[in-house]
Amino acid sequence: MTSEEIAASVEALVEARRTGRLIEQLPAAPASVEDAHLIQDRVTATLGESVGAFKINAPPDKAPTRGLIHARMIRPSPARFTQAEAPHCGVEAEVAFRFLRDLPERDEAYAREEVVGVMAALPAIEIVSSRFRDPQARPPLEQLADSLINGG
C-alpha cells in the first residue's frame, strides 16, 4: 500500500468510529498483515486511544495477527455497551490472559513454561462489532485493519 492509501483507510476508520456511520469497505485494502497492523496503530493514535489489550490469532500456517482493544472498551462484569459503541453487538466466549508481571526484553526467546508462569487465565466475553456495514463480507486483511472486528 502507498502512504496515501494507508492514510485514506485510516481516515475512513477514524471517521466511522467518531460518527458511528458504518462504511462498506476501505478505500484501499491492506496488502499484508503489516499494512493492516499499521492501519490499526494509526487509527488508535489518531483517536488518542490507549491500548488496553490485544486480540491475538496465531494459526500454525499463517503469520500471527493482533487486534488492538482500546482500554475504554474493556469493562468489568456486568458490562454495558451502547448500540453506538457496538452496532453489530455480536458476542463470543473467550479465554483472556493477564500478565502478572512484565517479562524483560532479552536476546533469547522465552520458553513456553516461563511465559505461562507469569500469566493468569480469565473468562471473558468479546463484543464483536465493526466499522463495516457487513464485516463478514470483507476480506480478512480488511477485518484485521479494523482490529479483527473487535468491539470490546
Buried (B, 14 or more C-beta within 10 A) or exposed (E): BEEEBBBBBBBBBBEBBEEEEBBEBBBBBBEEBEBBBBBBEBBBEBBEBEEEBBBEEEEEEEEEBBBBBBEEBEEEEEEEBEEEBBBBEBEEEEEBBEEEEEEEEEEEEEEEEEEEEBEEEEEBBBBBBBBBBEBEEBEBBBBBBBBBBBBB
